[in-house]
């Protein structure tokens, strides 16, 4: 859900979902009534199953992770190599390169 500062949006989401359930309106009719896209109404309806008759809160638009962050396996390889060698980041970086693991020096230094 996109971020909004409208304090009435949780209540609007709840009412839209209730129109689908109680009055058996179609998602297109509800979308025209409230002025939102049909797929948005469908997403609200799916969330309403979790929240029931309560307002559906606005979720944060904050990203959960950085798109270019290192994977868990890569972090684990770096961690294991640092513990194994007990050396500086430059040495660990070179040993990882010798093993065929391509990673930047700044990622090893963290």
C-alpha positions as CSV (number, residue, x, y, z in Angstrom):
1,X,0.0,0.0,0.0
2,X,1.3,3.4,-0.8
3,X,2.0,5.9,2.0
4,X,-0.7,8.4,2.8
5,X,-1.2,11.0,5.5
6,X,-5.0,10.9,5.3
7,X,-6.1,9.9,8.8
8,X,-9.4,8.6,7.5
9,X,-7.9,6.0,5.1
10,X,-8.0,3.0,7.6
11,X,-11.8,3.6,8.0
12,X,-12.3,4.0,4.2
13,X,-10.5,0.7,3.6
14,X,-12.7,-1.1,6.2
15,X,-15.9,0.3,4.6
16,X,-14.8,-0.7,1.1
17,X,-14.1,-4.3,2.3
18,X,-17.5,-4.4,4.1
19,X,-19.3,-3.3,1.0
20,X,-17.9,-6.4,-0.7
21,X,-19.0,-8.7,2.1
22,X,-22.2,-7.3,3.4
23,X,-23.8,-5.8,0.3
24,X,-22.2,-8.2,-2.1
25,X,-21.0,-5.4,-4.4
26,X,-18.4,-6.3,-7.1
27,X,-14.9,-5.0,-6.7
28,X,-15.4,-2.8,-9.8
29,X,-18.5,-1.2,-8.3
30,X,-16.7,-0.6,-5.0
31,X,-13.7,0.9,-6.9
32,X,-15.9,3.3,-8.8
33,X,-17.7,4.2,-5.6
34,X,-14.6,5.1,-3.6
35,X,-12.5,6.3,-6.6
36,X,-9.7,3.8,-6.3
37,X,-8.3,1.1,-8.7
38,X,-10.0,-2.3,-8.6
39,X,-6.8,-4.1,-7.7
40,X,-6.4,-1.8,-4.7
41,X,-9.9,-2.8,-3.5
42,X,-8.9,-6.5,-3.9
43,X,-5.8,-6.0,-1.8
44,X,-7.8,-4.2,0.9
45,X,-10.3,-7.1,0.9
46,X,-7.5,-9.6,1.4
47,X,-6.1,-7.5,4.3
48,X,-9.6,-7.2,5.8
49,X,-9.6,-11.0,6.4
50,X,-6.8,-10.4,8.9
51,X,-8.2,-7.3,10.6
52,X,-11.9,-8.3,10.6
53,X,-14.3,-5.5,11.3
54,X,-11.5,-3.2,12.5
55,X,-10.0,-0.4,10.4
56,X,-7.1,-1.5,8.1
57,X,-4.1,0.6,9.1
58,X,-1.7,2.3,6.7
59,X,1.5,0.3,6.4
60,X,4.9,2.0,6.2
61,X,6.4,2.5,2.8
62,X,9.9,2.0,4.3
63,X,11.9,-0.6,2.3
64,X,12.6,-3.8,4.2
65,X,16.1,-4.1,2.8
66,X,18.5,-2.5,0.4
67,X,18.3,-4.0,-3.1
68,X,22.1,-4.4,-3.4
69,X,22.8,-5.8,0.0
70,X,24.9,-8.9,0.4
71,X,23.1,-12.2,0.7
72,X,23.1,-14.3,3.9
73,X,25.4,-16.9,2.3
74,X,28.0,-14.3,1.3
75,X,28.0,-12.7,4.8
76,X,28.4,-16.1,6.4
77,X,31.4,-16.9,4.1
78,X,33.0,-13.6,5.1
79,X,32.3,-14.2,8.7
80,X,33.7,-17.7,8.7
81,X,36.9,-16.6,6.9
82,X,37.4,-13.8,9.4
83,X,37.1,-16.1,12.3
84,X,39.3,-18.8,10.7
85,X,42.2,-16.5,9.7
86,X,41.9,-13.9,12.5
87,X,43.6,-11.4,10.2
88,X,42.9,-8.0,8.8
89,X,40.2,-7.3,6.2
90,X,42.7,-7.0,3.3
91,X,44.1,-10.5,3.9
92,X,40.6,-12.0,4.3
93,X,39.5,-10.3,1.1
94,X,42.5,-11.7,-0.8
95,X,41.8,-15.2,0.6
96,X,38.2,-15.0,-0.5
97,X,39.3,-13.9,-4.0
98,X,41.7,-16.9,-4.1
99,X,38.8,-19.2,-3.2
100,X,36.8,-17.7,-6.1
101,X,34.4,-15.6,-4.0
102,X,33.9,-12.3,-5.7
103,X,33.3,-9.6,-3.0
104,X,34.5,-6.0,-2.6
105,X,37.0,-5.0,0.1
106,X,34.6,-2.6,1.6
107,X,32.1,-5.4,2.1
108,X,34.7,-7.4,4.0
109,X,35.8,-4.4,6.2
110,X,32.3,-3.6,7.7
